[in-house]
Structure formats: structure tokens, C-alpha cells
């Protein structure tokens, strides 16, 4: 698998890549200021033989290049580096919609915490603001696909709501019951 990182010259982003690379066989396509990327890679001791560095000066151009690598099949994952979410998503939802197809676009954040033994994935904290139950199902399926791509063979999902029991005055509890 390969991940294309738009504006990859950020220390935190490359630390996350290195950690992911330790967990799975992962190649990188790092797009951005090539001099800064190479310096950061050296500081983190990232294996340069498993990385392609592509020069990119402007945020939107870096995002568009990352998306193009995904469209070509050269990258199976996209990662936002040191650029605005707006520019990153603008490239993802480009006019041809090649990355989306008929699927709902959703967001999955992956967290690694010293106090928890496994990766924790949180989806759609800010992208799909008020999804209906059908969209929630698509979001769940998307997040399970991400978990499996990360090597989590038996992912567990929790559907969150304001309370833990079904109540007619809180629609999300009924949706949770349907999804379960």
C-alpha cells in the first residue's frame, strides 16, 4: 500500500507516517517542499527507499497531485499534511468525482494512544453534520473498510448518541438501534 501525503513537510505528519510504516508494509509519496521533506525524513530516520518525494509549492497543487496519484492507483490512501482542510477536500471532490463514485465521502481519524492498546478510529466528527440513517450506514461501512486496510481484521464499532438507550425524542438512538 502507498499513502500520498499532500504538504508532507510537517514533522508530526511524517512521525505518523513512520509509525504507520512500522505497523504495516507502507510506501509513501510525499508532496510539498522537497528540501524540507528530505530534512525531516533524515531527522526521523525514514527509509528513503520506500518514499517518493514530489516537489509542490502551492497547497492546492499538492492536494491535486495527491489525488491524481490515488486516481492512477499509485496511492491507496490520502493523508492531509500541512495545508487547510478546505484545499485538501477541494482536490478530493474534484469535478470528475473519480474518487467518490456514488459513495458518500466521510472522514476517518486514526488515533494511537499510550493508554489504549489498539488504534482508535473516529469517523465524521465534522464532515457529515446531520446524516440520515442511510448515510450513517455508509459512514459505518467506510470506517470498517479503513480499519481493514489498516490491518484490523475484526474491527468493533460503537455508535454514539446522547444517551445509551432508545428514546423517541432523540432520533439518533433509533438510528443506532437500526444500525446495530
Beta strands, then each sheet from edge to edge (+ up, - down):
strand 1: 2-6
strand 2: 27-32
strand 3: 51-55
strand 4: 77-80
strand 5: 108-111
strand 6: 120-123
sheet 1: 3+ 2+ 1+ 4+
sheet 2: 5+ 6-
end
